Amino acid sequence: MDHEIDLTGDGGVMKKIITHAKDDAISPSKDLSRVGVHYRGILARNGRVFDSTREDNFIRYVELGKGIAMEAWEIALMTMKVGEVAKITCKPEYACGEEGNPPHVPPNATLIFEMELISCGPARGFNLERALKIKARENAKLEKLKKKREFAALMKEEERRKREAAKAAAAARVRAKLEAKKEGKGKGKGKAKKNIEGERICCSGEGRRAKEERSGECGCCHPCSSQAGGEERRSRQSQEKPRQREGKCQEKSKTTKGQSQIAC
């Protein structure tokens, strides 16, 4: 944080830089004595604002070195650069003096000015062509500064919107996961209960008979009777195998006898 600078050596005009200007910014001089400033005047004793150009966005132009501006302004503005913002505290002898400036400034009042040097150019009656060029450069710089500030504000707002959208999306994903878990647990319990009840009904004898009547299937084809049906099939197959073997032996003996008769 910048400390206060005593511009007069007696504490009459104190300066504290709030915003620094660029290194290549121009300063008021004898050739560039017409300055444009934004300011806000404050009474030091109670903090009341008695004058301001900020509310109406009005730039005040002052020609330095001609005794028009108060002495504190003459001293402070000569130390500033275009784009600089400073807080100037001035005692009554460097401001409005013992009489003050009624009704806004009371007698023997210490004043505080928050000042921004907007531009500095040649005094009136100076070379017109040169003055126009300087003015054009100043206007271009001011326009560029304005656009830069607007762009920074837009970027800040865009970042804020992105952060809010990201937070909302994250919250929505969390809610969706929680709801999905709740639904999955409910469906799984209902399905398991349904399967258990279905197996109980299906595996009972009444359930099998009712299903056979509806579908026309035999009980052995039903999954619930697969074990009993498998045992019955195995017993039938074991009884049929000896019969099949006997029939094959008889056919073979008949064939052998026929061949022997033909040979004779």
CYANA upper distance limits for C-alpha pairs under 8 A (distance plus 0.5 A):
  2 ASP  CA     16 LYS  CA      7.01
  2 ASP  CA     17 ILE  CA      6.73
  2 ASP  CA     18 ILE  CA      8.03
  3 HIS  CA     16 LYS  CA      6.55
  3 HIS  CA     17 ILE  CA      8.32
  4 GLU  CA     14 MET  CA      6.63
  4 GLU  CA     15 LYS  CA      5.79
  4 GLU  CA     16 LYS  CA      4.98
  4 GLU  CA     17 ILE  CA      8.18
  5 ILE  CA     14 MET  CA      5.99
  5 ILE  CA     15 LYS  CA      5.47
  5 ILE  CA     16 LYS  CA      6.73
  6 ASP  CA     10 ASP  CA      7.77
  6 ASP  CA     11 GLY  CA      6.15
  6 ASP  CA     12 GLY  CA      8.14
  6 ASP  CA     13 VAL  CA      6.69
  6 ASP  CA     14 MET  CA      5.23
  6 ASP  CA     15 LYS  CA      7.02
  7 LEU  CA     11 GLY  CA      8.01
  7 LEU  CA     12 GLY  CA      8.29
  7 LEU  CA     13 VAL  CA      6.11
  7 LEU  CA     14 MET  CA      6.42
  7 LEU  CA     15 LYS  CA      7.42
  7 LEU  CA     75 ILE  CA      7.85
  7 LEU  CA     76 ALA  CA      7.84
  8 THR  CA     12 GLY  CA      6.58
  8 THR  CA     13 VAL  CA      6.37
  8 THR  CA     14 MET  CA      8.30
 11 GLY  CA     91 LYS  CA      8.44
 12 GLY  CA     89 THR  CA      8.35
 12 GLY  CA     90 CYS  CA      6.02
 12 GLY  CA     91 LYS  CA      5.61
 12 GLY  CA     93 GLU  CA      8.00
 12 GLY  CA     94 TYR  CA      6.99
 13 VAL  CA     72 ALA  CA      6.72
 13 VAL  CA     75 ILE  CA      8.47
 13 VAL  CA     76 ALA  CA      8.13
 13 VAL  CA     88 ILE  CA      7.29
 13 VAL  CA     89 THR  CA      6.22
 13 VAL  CA     90 CYS  CA      5.02
 13 VAL  CA     91 LYS  CA      7.19
 13 VAL  CA     94 TYR  CA      7.67
 14 MET  CA     88 ILE  CA      6.17
 14 MET  CA     89 THR  CA      5.59
 14 MET  CA     90 CYS  CA      6.94
 15 LYS  CA     76 ALA  CA      7.78
 15 LYS  CA     86 ALA  CA      7.12
 15 LYS  CA     87 LYS  CA      6.24
 15 LYS  CA     88 ILE  CA      5.22
 15 LYS  CA     89 THR  CA      7.05
 16 LYS  CA     86 ALA  CA      6.04
 16 LYS  CA     87 LYS  CA      5.61
 16 LYS  CA     88 ILE  CA      7.11
 17 ILE  CA     84 GLU  CA      8.04
 17 ILE  CA     85 VAL  CA      6.70
 17 ILE  CA     86 ALA  CA      4.79
 17 ILE  CA     87 LYS  CA      6.84
 18 ILE  CA     84 GLU  CA      8.23
 18 ILE  CA     85 VAL  CA      5.89
 18 ILE  CA     86 ALA  CA      5.56
 18 ILE  CA     87 LYS  CA      7.34
 19 THR  CA     83 GLY  CA      8.42
 19 THR  CA     84 GLU  CA      6.00
 19 THR  CA     85 VAL  CA      5.33
 19 THR  CA     86 ALA  CA      7.28
 20 HIS  CA     83 GLY  CA      7.78
 20 HIS  CA     84 GLU  CA      5.53
 20 HIS  CA     85 VAL  CA      7.22
 21 ALA  CA     25 ALA  CA      6.97
 21 ALA  CA     81 LYS  CA      6.60
 21 ALA  CA     82 VAL  CA      6.92
 21 ALA  CA     83 GLY  CA      5.40
 21 ALA  CA     84 GLU  CA      5.00
 21 ALA  CA     85 VAL  CA      8.34
 22 LYS  CA     83 GLY  CA      7.87
 25 ALA  CA     81 LYS  CA      6.42
 25 ALA  CA     82 VAL  CA      6.20
 25 ALA  CA     83 GLY  CA      7.99
 26 ILE  CA     81 LYS  CA      6.13
 26 ILE  CA     82 VAL  CA      6.37
 26 ILE  CA    120 CYS  CA      8.17
 27 SER  CA     32 LEU  CA      8.27
 27 SER  CA     78 MET  CA      7.54
 27 SER  CA     79 THR  CA      7.93
 27 SER  CA     80 MET  CA      6.65
 27 SER  CA     81 LYS  CA      5.00
 27 SER  CA     82 VAL  CA      6.76
 27 SER  CA    120 CYS  CA      7.42
 28 PRO  CA     32 LEU  CA      5.65
 28 PRO  CA     33 SER  CA      5.96
 28 PRO  CA     34 ARG  CA      8.09
 28 PRO  CA     35 VAL  CA      7.56
 28 PRO  CA     77 LEU  CA      7.79
 28 PRO  CA     78 MET  CA      6.09
 28 PRO  CA     79 THR  CA      8.42
 28 PRO  CA     80 MET  CA      8.04
 28 PRO  CA     81 LYS  CA      7.83
 28 PRO  CA    120 CYS  CA      6.25
 28 PRO  CA    121 GLY  CA      8.02
 29 SER  CA     33 SER  CA      5.91
 29 SER  CA     78 MET  CA      7.57
 31 ASP  CA    121 GLY  CA      7.98
 31 ASP  CA    122 PRO  CA      5.89
 31 ASP  CA    123 ALA  CA      7.53
 32 LEU  CA    120 CYS  CA      6.22
 32 LEU  CA    121 GLY  CA      4.81
 32 LEU  CA    122 PRO  CA      4.68
 32 LEU  CA    123 ALA  CA      6.95
 33 SER  CA     63 GLU  CA      6.07
 33 SER  CA     64 LEU  CA      5.73
 33 SER  CA     65 GLY  CA      7.84
 33 SER  CA    120 CYS  CA      7.06
 33 SER  CA    121 GLY  CA      6.67
 33 SER  CA    122 PRO  CA      6.25
 33 SER  CA    123 ALA  CA      6.14
 34 ARG  CA     61 TYR  CA      7.22
 34 ARG  CA     62 VAL  CA      6.18
 34 ARG  CA     63 GLU  CA      4.83
 34 ARG  CA     64 LEU  CA      6.83
 34 ARG  CA    120 CYS  CA      5.98
 34 ARG  CA    121 GLY  CA      5.62
 34 ARG  CA    122 PRO  CA      6.17
 34 ARG  CA    123 ALA  CA      5.59
 34 ARG  CA    124 ARG  CA      8.37
 35 VAL  CA     61 TYR  CA      5.98
 35 VAL  CA     62 VAL  CA      5.90
 35 VAL  CA     63 GLU  CA      6.79
 35 VAL  CA     64 LEU  CA      8.00
 35 VAL  CA    117 LEU  CA      7.84
 35 VAL  CA    118 ILE  CA      8.00
 35 VAL  CA    119 SER  CA      6.05
 35 VAL  CA    120 CYS  CA      4.65
 35 VAL  CA    121 GLY  CA      6.82
 36 GLY  CA     59 ILE  CA      6.46
 36 GLY  CA     60 ARG  CA      5.94
 36 GLY  CA     61 TYR  CA      4.82
 36 GLY  CA     62 VAL  CA      6.97
 36 GLY  CA    117 LEU  CA      6.78
 36 GLY  CA    118 ILE  CA      5.82
 36 GLY  CA    119 SER  CA      5.49
 36 GLY  CA    120 CYS  CA      6.71
 37 VAL  CA     59 ILE  CA      6.13
 37 VAL  CA     60 ARG  CA      5.90
 37 VAL  CA     61 TYR  CA      6.95
 37 VAL  CA    115 MET  CA      7.20
 37 VAL  CA    116 GLU  CA      6.11
 37 VAL  CA    117 LEU  CA      5.25
 37 VAL  CA    118 ILE  CA      5.74
 37 VAL  CA    119 SER  CA      7.61
 38 HIS  CA     52 SER  CA      8.33
 38 HIS  CA     53 THR  CA      6.24
 38 HIS  CA     54 ARG  CA      7.10
 38 HIS  CA     58 PHE  CA      7.83
 38 HIS  CA     59 ILE  CA      6.02
 38 HIS  CA     60 ARG  CA      7.09
 38 HIS  CA    115 MET  CA      6.25
 38 HIS  CA    116 GLU  CA      5.65
 38 HIS  CA    117 LEU  CA      7.18
 38 HIS  CA    118 ILE  CA      7.42
 39 TYR  CA     52 SER  CA      6.29
 39 TYR  CA     53 THR  CA      6.31
 39 TYR  CA     54 ARG  CA      7.43
 39 TYR  CA    113 PHE  CA      6.91
 39 TYR  CA    114 GLU  CA      5.90
 39 TYR  CA    115 MET  CA      4.84
 39 TYR  CA    116 GLU  CA      6.80
 40 ARG  CA     49 VAL  CA      7.53
 40 ARG  CA     50 PHE  CA      8.44
 40 ARG  CA     51 ASP  CA      6.36
 40 ARG  CA     52 SER  CA      4.77
 40 ARG  CA     53 THR  CA      7.08
 40 ARG  CA     54 ARG  CA      7.66
 40 ARG  CA    113 PHE  CA      6.05
 40 ARG  CA    114 GLU  CA      5.73
 40 ARG  CA    115 MET  CA      7.21
 41 GLY  CA     49 VAL  CA      6.16
 41 GLY  CA     50 PHE  CA      6.20
 41 GLY  CA     51 ASP  CA      5.50
 41 GLY  CA     52 SER  CA      6.62
 41 GLY  CA    111 LEU  CA      7.47
 41 GLY  CA    112 ILE  CA      6.42
 41 GLY  CA    113 PHE  CA      5.22
 41 GLY  CA    114 GLU  CA      7.29
 42 ILE  CA     47 GLY  CA      6.19
 42 ILE  CA     48 ARG  CA      5.97
 42 ILE  CA     49 VAL  CA      4.88
 42 ILE  CA     50 PHE  CA      6.42
 42 ILE  CA     51 ASP  CA      7.88
 42 ILE  CA    111 LEU  CA      6.42
 42 ILE  CA    112 ILE  CA      5.58
 42 ILE  CA    113 PHE  CA      6.77
 43 LEU  CA     47 GLY  CA      5.65
 43 LEU  CA     48 ARG  CA      5.86
 43 LEU  CA     49 VAL  CA      6.98
 43 LEU  CA     50 PHE  CA      7.62
 43 LEU  CA    105 VAL  CA      8.11
 43 LEU  CA    109 ALA  CA      7.59
 43 LEU  CA    110 THR  CA      7.07
 43 LEU  CA    111 LEU  CA      5.60
 43 LEU  CA    112 ILE  CA      6.84
 44 ALA  CA     48 ARG  CA      8.28
 44 ALA  CA    109 ALA  CA      8.04
 44 ALA  CA    110 THR  CA      6.14
 44 ALA  CA    111 LEU  CA      5.97
 44 ALA  CA    112 ILE  CA      6.60
 45 ARG  CA    109 ALA  CA      8.34
 45 ARG  CA    110 THR  CA      7.90
 50 PHE  CA    104 HIS  CA      6.25
 50 PHE  CA    105 VAL  CA      7.79
 53 THR  CA     57 ASN  CA      6.21
 53 THR  CA     58 PHE  CA      5.53
 53 THR  CA     59 ILE  CA      6.95
 53 THR  CA     60 ARG  CA      7.91
 54 ARG  CA     58 PHE  CA      7.12
 59 ILE  CA    118 ILE  CA      8.46
 62 VAL  CA     68 ILE  CA      7.98
 62 VAL  CA     69 ALA  CA      7.34
 63 GLU  CA     68 ILE  CA      7.59
 63 GLU  CA     69 ALA  CA      8.13
 63 GLU  CA    123 ALA  CA      7.20
 64 LEU  CA     68 ILE  CA      7.76
 64 LEU  CA     69 ALA  CA      7.47
 64 LEU  CA     74 GLU  CA      6.54
 65 GLY  CA     74 GLU  CA      7.59
 67 GLY  CA     71 GLU  CA      8.24
 69 ALA  CA     73 TRP  CA      6.74
 69 ALA  CA     74 GLU  CA      6.98
 70 MET  CA     74 GLU  CA      7.01
 70 MET  CA     94 TYR  CA      7.56
 70 MET  CA     95 ALA  CA      6.39
 70 MET  CA     96 CYS  CA      7.98
 71 GLU  CA     75 ILE  CA      6.78
 71 GLU  CA     94 TYR  CA      5.89
 71 GLU  CA     95 ALA  CA      6.99
 72 ALA  CA     76 ALA  CA      6.51
 72 ALA  CA     90 CYS  CA      6.81
 72 ALA  CA     94 TYR  CA      5.69
 72 ALA  CA     95 ALA  CA      6.56
 73 TRP  CA     77 LEU  CA      6.18
 74 GLU  CA     78 MET  CA      6.94
 75 ILE  CA     79 THR  CA      7.63
 76 ALA  CA     80 MET  CA      7.33
 76 ALA  CA     88 ILE  CA      7.77
 77 LEU  CA    117 LEU  CA      8.09
 80 MET  CA     84 GLU  CA      6.88
 80 MET  CA    117 LEU  CA      7.50
 81 LYS  CA    117 LEU  CA      7.08
 82 VAL  CA    116 GLU  CA      8.38
 82 VAL  CA    117 LEU  CA      5.55
 82 VAL  CA    118 ILE  CA      6.01
 82 VAL  CA    119 SER  CA      6.09
 82 VAL  CA    120 CYS  CA      7.65
 83 GLY  CA    116 GLU  CA      7.09
 83 GLY  CA    117 LEU  CA      6.18
 83 GLY  CA    118 ILE  CA      6.37
 83 GLY  CA    119 SER  CA      8.38
 84 GLU  CA    116 GLU  CA      6.21
 84 GLU  CA    117 LEU  CA      6.35
 85 VAL  CA    114 GLU  CA      7.75
 85 VAL  CA    115 MET  CA      6.14
 85 VAL  CA    116 GLU  CA      4.82
 85 VAL  CA    117 LEU  CA      7.24
 86 ALA  CA    114 GLU  CA      6.39
 86 ALA  CA    115 MET  CA      5.96
 86 ALA  CA    116 GLU  CA      7.03
 87 LYS  CA    112 ILE  CA      7.45
 87 LYS  CA    113 PHE  CA      6.26
 87 LYS  CA    114 GLU  CA      5.07
 87 LYS  CA    115 MET  CA      6.83
 88 ILE  CA    112 ILE  CA      6.10
 88 ILE  CA    113 PHE  CA      5.54
 88 ILE  CA    114 GLU  CA      6.84
 88 ILE  CA    115 MET  CA      7.90
 89 THR  CA    110 THR  CA      7.84
 89 THR  CA    111 LEU  CA      6.42
 89 THR  CA    112 ILE  CA      4.98
 89 THR  CA    113 PHE  CA      6.98
 90 CYS  CA     94 TYR  CA      6.51
 90 CYS  CA     95 ALA  CA      6.74
 90 CYS  CA    110 THR  CA      6.39
 90 CYS  CA    111 LEU  CA      5.98
 90 CYS  CA    112 ILE  CA      6.90
 91 LYS  CA     95 ALA  CA      6.77
 91 LYS  CA    109 ALA  CA      7.65
 91 LYS  CA    110 THR  CA      5.18
 91 LYS  CA    111 LEU  CA      7.14
 92 PRO  CA     96 CYS  CA      6.18
 92 PRO  CA     97 GLY  CA      5.04
 92 PRO  CA     98 GLU  CA      7.24
 92 PRO  CA    100 GLY  CA      8.47
 92 PRO  CA    108 ASN  CA      5.65
 92 PRO  CA    109 ALA  CA      5.90
 92 PRO  CA    110 THR  CA      5.77
 92 PRO  CA    111 LEU  CA      7.91
 93 GLU  CA     97 GLY  CA      5.30
 93 GLU  CA     98 GLU  CA      7.97
 93 GLU  CA    108 ASN  CA      8.45
 95 ALA  CA    110 THR  CA      8.05
 95 ALA  CA    111 LEU  CA      7.63
 96 CYS  CA    100 GLY  CA      5.16
 96 CYS  CA    101 ASN  CA      6.81
 96 CYS  CA    105 VAL  CA      8.15
 96 CYS  CA    107 PRO  CA      8.09
 96 CYS  CA    108 ASN  CA      7.92
 96 CYS  CA    109 ALA  CA      7.92
 97 GLY  CA    107 PRO  CA      7.25
 97 GLY  CA    108 ASN  CA      6.15
 97 GLY  CA    109 ALA  CA      7.98
 98 GLU  CA    107 PRO  CA      5.43
 98 GLU  CA    108 ASN  CA      5.06
 98 GLU  CA    109 ALA  CA      8.34
 99 GLU  CA    106 PRO  CA      7.80
 99 GLU  CA    107 PRO  CA      5.14
 99 GLU  CA    108 ASN  CA      7.27
100 GLY  CA    105 VAL  CA      5.79
100 GLY  CA    106 PRO  CA      5.45
100 GLY  CA    107 PRO  CA      4.55
100 GLY  CA    108 ASN  CA      6.72
100 GLY  CA    109 ALA  CA      7.32
101 ASN  CA    105 VAL  CA      5.16
101 ASN  CA    106 PRO  CA      6.79
101 ASN  CA    107 PRO  CA      7.79
102 PRO  CA    106 PRO  CA      6.48
105 VAL  CA    109 ALA  CA      7.31
118 ILE  CA    142 LEU  CA      8.20
119 SER  CA    138 GLU  CA      6.73
120 CYS  CA    138 GLU  CA      8.49
121 GLY  CA    131 ALA  CA      7.15
121 GLY  CA    134 ILE  CA      6.95
121 GLY  CA    135 LYS  CA      7.29
122 PRO  CA    126 PHE  CA      6.61
122 PRO  CA    131 ALA  CA      6.38
126 PHE  CA    131 ALA  CA      7.62
127 ASN  CA    131 ALA  CA      6.63
128 LEU  CA    132 LEU  CA      6.63
129 GLU  CA    133 LYS  CA      6.90
130 ARG  CA    134 ILE  CA      6.75
131 ALA  CA    135 LYS  CA      6.54
132 LEU  CA    136 ALA  CA      6.54
133 LYS  CA    137 ARG  CA      6.75
134 ILE  CA    138 GLU  CA      6.67
135 LYS  CA    139 ASN  CA      6.58
136 ALA  CA    140 ALA  CA      6.59
137 ARG  CA    141 LYS  CA      6.66
138 GLU  CA    142 LEU  CA      6.62
139 ASN  CA    143 GLU  CA      6.56
140 ALA  CA    144 LYS  CA      6.58
141 LYS  CA    145 LEU  CA      6.55
142 LEU  CA    146 LYS  CA      6.59
143 GLU  CA    147 LYS  CA      6.69
144 LYS  CA    148 LYS  CA      6.60
145 LEU  CA    149 ARG  CA      6.73
146 LYS  CA    150 GLU  CA      6.72
147 LYS  CA    151 PHE  CA      6.49
148 LYS  CA    152 ALA  CA      6.63
149 ARG  CA    153 ALA  CA      6.72
150 GLU  CA    154 LEU  CA      6.71
151 PHE  CA    155 MET  CA      6.64
152 ALA  CA    156 LYS  CA      6.63
153 ALA  CA    157 GLU  CA      6.73
154 LEU  CA    158 GLU  CA      6.58
155 MET  CA    159 GLU  CA      6.62
156 LYS  CA    160 ARG  CA      6.76
157 GLU  CA    161 ARG  CA      6.77
158 GLU  CA    162 LYS  CA      6.71
159 GLU  CA    163 ARG  CA      6.70
160 ARG  CA    164 GLU  CA      6.80
161 ARG  CA    165 ALA  CA      6.60
162 LYS  CA    166 ALA  CA      6.56
163 ARG  CA    167 LYS  CA      6.69
164 GLU  CA    168 ALA  CA      6.66
165 ALA  CA    169 ALA  CA      6.60
166 ALA  CA    170 ALA  CA      6.62
167 LYS  CA    171 ALA  CA      6.66
168 ALA  CA    172 ALA  CA      6.64
169 ALA  CA    173 ARG  CA      6.70
170 ALA  CA    174 VAL  CA      6.78
171 ALA  CA    175 ARG  CA      6.72
172 ALA  CA    176 ALA  CA      6.58
173 ARG  CA    177 LYS  CA      6.68
174 VAL  CA    178 LEU  CA      6.76
175 ARG  CA    179 GLU  CA      6.65
176 ALA  CA    180 ALA  CA      6.53
177 LYS  CA    181 LYS  CA      6.66
178 LEU  CA    182 LYS  CA      6.77
179 GLU  CA    183 GLU  CA      6.65
180 ALA  CA    184 GLY  CA      6.46
181 LYS  CA    185 LYS  CA      6.66
182 LYS  CA    186 GLY  CA      6.82
183 GLU  CA    187 LYS  CA      6.63
184 GLY  CA    188 GLY  CA      6.57
185 LYS  CA    189 LYS  CA      6.80
186 GLY  CA    190 GLY  CA      6.80
187 LYS  CA    191 LYS  CA      6.50
188 GLY  CA    192 ALA  CA      6.59
189 LYS  CA    193 LYS  CA      6.64
190 GLY  CA    194 LYS  CA      6.58
191 LYS  CA    195 ASN  CA      6.64
192 ALA  CA    196 ILE  CA      6.69
193 LYS  CA    197 GLU  CA      6.72
194 LYS  CA    198 GLY  CA      6.55
195 ASN  CA    199 GLU  CA      6.60
196 ILE  CA    200 ARG  CA      6.78
197 GLU  CA    201 ILE  CA      6.81
198 GLY  CA    202 CYS  CA      6.34
199 GLU  CA    203 CYS  CA      6.27
200 ARG  CA    204 SER  CA      6.88
201 ILE  CA    206 GLU  CA      8.46
201 ILE  CA    207 GLY  CA      6.01
202 CYS  CA    207 GLY  CA      5.36
202 CYS  CA    208 ARG  CA      6.43
202 CYS  CA    224 CYS  CA      7.66
203 CYS  CA    207 GLY  CA      7.09
203 CYS  CA    208 ARG  CA      7.16
203 CYS  CA    224 CYS  CA      6.10
203 CYS  CA    225 SER  CA      8.42
204 SER  CA    208 ARG  CA      6.95
205 GLY  CA    209 ARG  CA      6.77
206 GLU  CA    210 ALA  CA      6.60
207 GLY  CA    211 LYS  CA      6.67
208 ARG  CA    212 GLU  CA      6.61
208 ARG  CA    219 GLY  CA      7.26
208 ARG  CA    222 HIS  CA      8.28
209 ARG  CA    213 GLU  CA      6.77
209 ARG  CA    219 GLY  CA      7.98
210 ALA  CA    214 ARG  CA      6.90
211 LYS  CA    215 SER  CA      6.54
211 LYS  CA    216 GLY  CA      8.44
211 LYS  CA    217 GLU  CA      8.42
212 GLU  CA    216 GLY  CA      5.70
212 GLU  CA    217 GLU  CA      5.51
212 GLU  CA    218 CYS  CA      6.44
212 GLU  CA    219 GLY  CA      7.05
213 GLU  CA    217 GLU  CA      7.97
217 GLU  CA    221 CYS  CA      7.16
217 GLU  CA    222 HIS  CA      8.11
218 CYS  CA    222 HIS  CA      7.62
219 GLY  CA    225 SER  CA      6.89
220 CYS  CA    225 SER  CA      6.12
220 CYS  CA    226 SER  CA      6.69
220 CYS  CA    228 ALA  CA      8.04
220 CYS  CA    229 GLY  CA      5.46
221 CYS  CA    225 SER  CA      7.69
221 CYS  CA    226 SER  CA      7.40
221 CYS  CA    229 GLY  CA      8.31
222 HIS  CA    226 SER  CA      6.96
225 SER  CA    229 GLY  CA      6.48
226 SER  CA    230 GLY  CA      6.43
227 GLN  CA    231 GLU  CA      7.05
228 ALA  CA    232 GLU  CA      7.00
229 GLY  CA    233 ARG  CA      6.73
230 GLY  CA    234 ARG  CA      6.74
231 GLU  CA    235 SER  CA      6.84
232 GLU  CA    236 ARG  CA      6.83
233 ARG  CA    237 GLN  CA      6.63
234 ARG  CA    238 SER  CA      6.73
235 SER  CA    239 GLN  CA      6.97
236 ARG  CA    240 GLU  CA      6.74
237 GLN  CA    241 LYS  CA      6.71
238 SER  CA    242 PRO  CA      8.18
239 GLN  CA    243 ARG  CA      7.95
240 GLU  CA    244 GLN  CA      6.79
241 LYS  CA    245 ARG  CA      6.83
242 PRO  CA    246 GLU  CA      6.78
243 ARG  CA    247 GLY  CA      6.81
244 GLN  CA    248 LYS  CA      6.80
245 ARG  CA    249 CYS  CA      6.84
246 GLU  CA    250 GLN  CA      6.87
247 GLY  CA    251 GLU  CA      6.82
248 LYS  CA    252 LYS  CA      6.68
249 CYS  CA    253 SER  CA      6.76
250 GLN  CA    254 LYS  CA      6.73
251 GLU  CA    255 THR  CA      6.68
252 LYS  CA    256 THR  CA      6.71
253 SER  CA    257 LYS  CA      6.73
254 LYS  CA    258 GLY  CA      6.76
255 THR  CA    259 GLN  CA      6.79
256 THR  CA    260 SER  CA      6.92
257 LYS  CA    261 GLN  CA      6.82
258 GLY  CA    262 ILE  CA      6.83
259 GLN  CA    263 ALA  CA      6.76
260 SER  CA    264 CYS  CA      6.84
